[in-house]
């Protein structure tokens, strides 16, 4: 089910960066019309929309939570 252009992108990134693309990125790109685009809009609103917290603070919170969840992203 992975589109050819995505497979090509994953291969290039793996070759150049010597790492596998994180699963969260793969998930967002798998069916962008059903999941990726709507979720990306939510993420952008949460991380960049109006808030009492700065963008940097929100990024720090996200990084901390990811680390606690043993998530590489």
C-alpha positions as CSV (number, residue, x, y, z in Angstrom):
1,X,0.0,0.0,0.0
2,X,3.0,2.4,0.1
3,X,3.1,4.7,-2.9
4,X,6.1,4.4,-5.2
5,X,7.2,8.0,-4.6
6,X,7.2,7.4,-0.8
7,X,9.2,4.2,-1.2
8,X,11.7,6.1,-3.3
9,X,11.8,8.9,-0.7
10,X,12.3,6.3,2.2
11,X,15.2,4.7,0.2
12,X,16.9,8.0,-0.4
13,X,16.6,9.1,3.2
14,X,17.9,5.7,4.4
15,X,20.9,5.9,2.1
16,X,21.8,9.5,2.8
17,X,20.9,9.8,6.5
18,X,21.6,6.1,7.3
19,X,18.4,5.9,9.3
20,X,14.9,4.7,8.8
21,X,12.1,7.3,8.5
22,X,10.3,7.4,11.8
23,X,7.0,5.5,11.9
24,X,5.0,8.7,12.7
25,X,6.1,10.1,9.4
26,X,5.3,6.9,7.5
27,X,1.9,6.9,9.1
28,X,1.1,10.5,8.1
29,X,2.2,9.8,4.5
30,X,0.5,6.4,4.2
31,X,-3.0,7.6,3.3
32,X,-2.7,11.4,3.5
33,X,-6.3,12.0,2.4
34,X,-7.7,9.9,5.2
35,X,-5.3,10.4,8.1
36,X,-2.1,12.4,7.3
37,X,-3.6,15.7,6.1
38,X,-6.3,16.0,8.9
39,X,-3.9,15.0,11.6
40,X,-1.2,17.3,10.3
41,X,-3.7,20.2,10.5
42,X,-4.4,19.2,14.1
43,X,-0.7,19.1,15.0
44,X,-0.1,22.5,13.4
45,X,-3.0,24.0,15.3
46,X,-1.8,22.6,18.6
47,X,1.9,23.4,18.1
48,X,1.6,26.7,16.2
49,X,-1.8,28.1,17.0
50,X,-2.7,30.7,19.6
51,X,-1.6,29.7,23.1
52,X,-0.3,31.1,26.4
53,X,2.8,29.0,25.8
54,X,5.5,29.9,23.2
55,X,6.2,27.6,20.3
56,X,9.5,26.7,21.9
57,X,7.8,25.7,25.2
58,X,5.3,23.5,23.3
59,X,8.2,21.8,21.4
60,X,9.9,21.2,24.7
61,X,6.8,19.7,26.2
62,X,6.4,17.4,23.1
63,X,10.0,16.3,23.3
64,X,9.7,15.5,27.0
65,X,6.5,13.5,26.5
66,X,8.1,11.6,23.6
67,X,11.2,10.8,25.7
68,X,9.0,9.6,28.6
69,X,7.1,7.4,26.1
70,X,10.4,6.1,24.7
71,X,9.5,7.6,21.3
72,X,12.4,8.5,19.0
73,X,10.5,11.3,17.4
